[in-house]
Amino acid sequence: MKKKQVGIFSGSFNPVHTGHLILANYLLEFTSLDEIWLVVSPHNPIKEADSLLDEKIRLEMARLAVEEFDRLLVSDIEFCMPKPSYTIDTLTRLRSENPDVEFTLVIGSDNWRKFPRWKEHQRLIEEFRILIYPRPGEEVGADRPLPENVQLIDAPIVEISSTFIRESIRMGKNMRAFLPAQVYDYILSNGLYR
């Protein structure tokens, strides 16, 4: 029996925005993935933790964002793992807990450039399929060919960043078009990023 194909899209999602959903929707429609799991990271080892909203708030926003998507799910697996969380540990645990699923790591081309700094990055390449989506100004594969199970996908480049959204909300700007409606309403009603 063919294993279910699940893409793991990790991030701090601080906040989750329409760019994340556009990319996830593209992956579901134009690759062999059956589902995308948004893995909300309590603390990315390469990012500063002090700028993050509480993990439970970010998880709730992610859940609100995917309510209307059948094949988009949210995972809090890293909440009960040692912090900071490392992708190799998360994927290894997911694989052991879900033997009927084949997991694919989804990362941006900016992260592919930093990939040699990731914990056990060579093992990630050997044990998991990796899909790389384009990010502005980040060329992939021009200097050296990609490993066999690493693929650059032709997803649309969406130039929306969580940093831009947070700063804009702090300045009192209306960011409704940049966020799923339920997420924006949640941010406003809870006075987040003010």
Kinemage of the C-alpha trace (Angstrom):
@kinemage 1
@onewidth
@group {chain A} dominant
@subgroup {mainchain}
@vectorlist {calphas} color= white
{ca met a 1} P 0.000 0.000 0.000
{ca lys a 2} L 1.260 3.449 -0.953
{ca lys a 3} L 2.177 5.629 2.013
{ca lys a 4} L 0.415 8.941 2.523
{ca gln a 5} L 2.641 11.813 1.343
{ca val a 6} L 2.834 14.612 3.908
{ca gly a 7} L 4.784 17.838 3.570
{ca ile a 8} L 6.215 19.310 6.756
{ca phe a 9} L 6.178 23.101 6.655
{ca ser a 10} L 7.764 24.314 9.903
{ca gly a 11} L 7.917 27.835 11.176
{ca ser a 12} L 7.339 30.161 14.046
{ca phe a 13} L 4.213 31.449 12.214
{ca asn a 14} L 4.449 34.736 14.108
{ca pro a 15} L 1.836 35.288 12.684
{ca val a 16} L 0.728 32.798 10.032
{ca his a 17} L -0.243 34.823 6.933
{ca thr a 18} L -1.718 34.460 3.453
{ca gly a 19} L 1.739 33.859 1.953
{ca his a 20} L 2.046 30.657 4.009
{ca leu a 21} L -1.387 29.510 2.829
{ca ile a 22} L -0.711 30.353 -0.835
{ca leu a 23} L 2.469 28.270 -0.738
{ca ala a 24} L 0.804 25.355 1.080
{ca asn a 25} L -2.139 25.418 -1.349
{ca tyr a 26} L 0.275 25.413 -4.308
{ca leu a 27} L 2.160 22.419 -2.899
{ca leu a 28} L -1.060 20.472 -2.431
{ca glu a 29} L -2.277 21.165 -5.961
{ca phe a 30} L 0.976 20.956 -7.947
{ca thr a 31} L 3.079 18.277 -6.205
{ca ser a 32} L 2.424 14.696 -5.107
{ca leu a 33} L 1.756 15.712 -1.490
{ca asp a 34} L -1.539 14.530 0.019
{ca glu a 35} L -1.412 16.852 3.043
{ca ile a 36} L 0.659 19.697 4.446
{ca trp a 37} L 1.259 19.871 8.188
{ca leu a 38} L 2.153 23.288 9.563
{ca val a 39} L 4.519 22.523 12.431
{ca val a 40} L 4.492 25.464 14.824
{ca ser a 41} L 7.986 25.799 16.304
{ca pro a 42} L 8.215 26.994 19.899
{ca his a 43} L 11.759 28.248 19.232
{ca asn a 44} L 13.738 28.185 16.010
{ca pro a 45} L 17.421 27.741 16.986
{ca ile a 46} L 18.467 30.251 14.299
{ca lys a 47} L 15.987 32.969 15.420
{ca glu a 48} L 15.766 35.056 18.568
{ca ala a 49} L 13.148 33.707 20.970
{ca asp a 50} L 12.322 37.034 22.627
{ca ser a 51} L 10.443 38.388 19.573
{ca leu a 52} L 8.021 35.441 19.522
{ca leu a 53} L 4.467 35.472 20.792
{ca asp a 54} L 3.611 32.642 23.180
{ca glu a 55} L 3.614 29.295 21.351
{ca lys a 56} L -0.021 28.529 22.268
{ca ile a 57} L -1.194 31.823 20.736
{ca arg a 58} L 0.733 31.111 17.515
{ca leu a 59} L -0.695 27.579 17.459
{ca glu a 60} L -4.239 28.911 17.848
{ca met a 61} L -3.687 31.383 14.973
{ca ala a 62} L -2.382 28.555 12.762
{ca arg a 63} L -5.444 26.436 13.583
{ca leu a 64} L -7.744 29.343 12.743
{ca ala a 65} L -5.896 29.860 9.440
{ca val a 66} L -6.426 26.291 8.183
{ca glu a 67} L -10.061 25.804 9.280
{ca glu a 68} L -11.346 25.934 5.709
{ca phe a 69} L -8.638 23.691 4.188
{ca asp a 70} L -9.257 19.921 4.159
{ca arg a 71} L -5.647 18.875 3.568
{ca leu a 72} L -3.883 21.505 5.665
{ca leu a 73} L -3.296 20.493 9.284
{ca val a 74} L -1.474 22.001 12.234
{ca ser a 75} L 0.952 20.120 14.483
{ca asp a 76} L 2.236 21.033 17.933
{ca ile a 77} L 4.648 18.068 18.064
{ca glu a 78} L 7.599 20.304 18.950
{ca phe a 79} L 5.822 21.661 22.047
{ca cys a 80} L 6.639 18.473 23.966
{ca met a 81} L 10.188 18.103 22.598
{ca pro a 82} L 13.406 19.608 23.989
{ca lys a 83} L 13.913 23.268 23.063
{ca pro a 84} L 15.249 24.558 20.808
{ca ser a 85} L 13.724 22.130 18.335
{ca tyr a 86} L 15.747 20.662 15.496
{ca thr a 87} L 14.187 19.482 12.238
{ca ile a 88} L 15.978 16.121 12.240
{ca asp a 89} L 14.545 15.304 15.689
{ca thr a 90} L 11.040 16.424 14.690
{ca leu a 91} L 10.998 14.420 11.445
{ca thr a 92} L 12.471 11.337 13.132
{ca arg a 93} L 9.771 11.466 15.802
{ca leu a 94} L 6.980 12.091 13.288
{ca arg a 95} L 8.153 9.139 11.217
{ca ser a 96} L 8.250 6.804 14.246
{ca glu a 97} L 4.751 7.908 15.345
{ca asn a 98} L 3.299 7.689 11.809
{ca pro a 99} L 4.778 4.617 10.083
{ca asp a 100} L 2.122 4.810 7.331
{ca val a 101} L 3.285 8.292 6.264
{ca glu a 102} L 6.201 9.413 4.114
{ca phe a 103} L 7.334 12.872 5.189
{ca thr a 104} L 8.789 15.544 2.924
{ca leu a 105} L 10.512 18.622 4.310
{ca val a 106} L 9.396 21.931 2.765
{ca ile a 107} L 11.863 24.816 3.061
{ca gly a 108} L 12.551 28.152 1.389
{ca ser a 109} L 15.592 28.754 -0.777
{ca asp a 110} L 16.920 31.087 1.943
{ca asn a 111} L 16.970 28.115 4.342
{ca trp a 112} L 18.611 25.877 1.744
{ca arg a 113} L 21.526 28.343 1.674
{ca lys a 114} L 21.843 27.976 5.483
{ca phe a 115} L 21.188 24.232 5.360
{ca pro a 116} L 24.794 23.159 6.131
{ca arg a 117} L 24.342 24.849 9.552
{ca trp a 118} L 21.332 22.644 10.388
{ca lys a 119} L 21.783 19.803 12.865
{ca glu a 120} L 22.566 16.563 10.996
{ca his a 121} L 21.787 18.209 7.664
{ca gln a 122} L 23.398 15.364 5.701
{ca arg a 123} L 21.127 12.837 7.405
{ca leu a 124} L 18.100 14.972 6.528
{ca ile a 125} L 19.123 14.882 2.854
{ca glu a 126} L 19.673 11.120 2.952
{ca glu a 127} L 16.514 10.129 4.845
{ca phe a 128} L 13.876 12.627 3.678
{ca arg a 129} L 12.683 14.161 0.444
{ca ile a 130} L 13.144 17.950 0.458
{ca leu a 131} L 11.129 20.458 -1.569
{ca ile a 132} L 12.604 23.951 -1.887
{ca tyr a 133} L 10.354 26.887 -2.750
{ca pro a 134} L 11.851 30.082 -4.210
{ca arg a 135} L 12.504 33.173 -2.120
{ca pro a 136} L 13.469 36.588 -3.569
{ca gly a 137} L 17.180 36.899 -4.310
{ca glu a 138} L 18.025 33.311 -3.349
{ca glu a 139} L 19.310 31.233 -6.281
{ca val a 140} L 19.347 27.450 -5.816
{ca gly a 141} L 21.312 24.891 -7.788
{ca ala a 142} L 23.274 27.420 -9.852
{ca asp a 143} L 26.598 26.725 -8.112
{ca arg a 144} L 26.188 22.974 -7.569
{ca pro a 145} L 23.590 20.377 -8.547
{ca leu a 146} L 20.943 19.432 -5.994
{ca pro a 147} L 21.051 15.984 -4.351
{ca glu a 148} L 18.744 13.399 -5.911
{ca asn a 149} L 15.873 13.688 -3.428
{ca val a 150} L 16.038 17.505 -3.192
{ca gln a 151} L 13.845 19.373 -5.651
{ca leu a 152} L 13.316 23.038 -6.437
{ca ile a 153} L 9.628 23.704 -7.086
{ca asp a 154} L 8.277 26.462 -9.262
{ca ala a 155} L 5.960 27.933 -6.628
{ca pro a 156} L 4.902 31.581 -6.886
{ca ile a 157} L 7.101 33.980 -4.928
{ca val a 158} L 4.974 35.709 -2.312
{ca glu a 159} L 6.788 38.640 -0.747
{ca ile a 160} L 4.945 38.845 2.555
{ca ser a 161} L 6.834 38.520 5.813
{ca ser a 162} L 5.608 38.061 9.343
{ca thr a 163} L 8.075 40.778 10.422
{ca phe a 164} L 6.461 43.269 8.020
{ca ile a 165} L 2.998 42.346 9.307
{ca arg a 166} L 4.009 42.659 12.980
{ca glu a 167} L 5.653 46.055 12.418
{ca ser a 168} L 2.701 47.322 10.384
{ca ile a 169} L 0.177 46.282 13.046
{ca arg a 170} L 2.364 47.987 15.659
{ca met a 171} L 2.096 51.191 13.571
{ca gly a 172} L -1.699 50.869 13.452
{ca lys a 173} L -1.895 49.850 9.770
{ca asn a 174} L -4.767 47.716 8.429
{ca met a 175} L -3.297 44.308 7.509
{ca arg a 176} L -6.585 42.518 6.722
{ca ala a 177} L -5.549 41.555 3.154
{ca phe a 178} L -2.310 39.953 4.392
{ca leu a 179} L -3.861 37.584 6.938
{ca pro a 180} L -6.660 35.002 6.970
{ca ala a 181} L -9.762 36.823 8.254
{ca gln a 182} L -10.050 34.681 11.407
{ca val a 183} L -6.390 35.310 12.239
{ca tyr a 184} L -6.645 39.067 11.747
{ca asp a 185} L -9.779 39.234 13.910
{ca tyr a 186} L -8.015 37.168 16.593
{ca ile a 187} L -5.000 39.530 16.535
{ca leu a 188} L -7.206 42.610 16.839
{ca ser a 189} L -9.496 41.216 19.529
{ca asn a 190} L -6.509 40.147 21.636
{ca gly a 191} L -4.460 43.296 21.055
{ca leu a 192} L -1.493 41.329 19.680
{ca tyr a 193} L 1.666 42.951 18.239
{ca arg a 194} L 0.712 46.357 19.667
